[in-house]
Amino acid sequence: MTKKEQRVLALNARRALTHEERAQKCLAVCNALETIPELASAGVIFSYLAVEDEIDLSSYDKAARLT
């Protein structure tokens, strides 16, 4: 399978998620990010604002600002 084919499969799988499933998975990613020591000790963390069906990191962004 080519990289392009893998990307299409991944995008289709992500787009097939319900709103609730996407929210749960986004929260799981954010929780996992909080356990990475290098991120916890970083002075600056670059992030992004999710659009459409991208992973929403806003809960991690908020948590990172509070530490």
NORRA-V851414 format. One record per backbone hydrogen bond with DSSP energy under -1.0 kcal/mol. NH is the residue of the N-H (numbers start at 0). CO is the residue of the C=O. If there is no record, write none. Layout:
NH|CO  NH|CO
This chain:
5|1  6|2  7|3  8|4  9|5  10|6  11|7  12|8  13|9  14|10  15|11  16|13  21|17  22|18  23|19  24|20  25|21  26|22  27|23  28|24  29|25  30|26  31|27  32|28  33|29  34|31  35|32  39|35  40|36  53|50  60|56  61|57  62|58  63|59  64|60  65|61
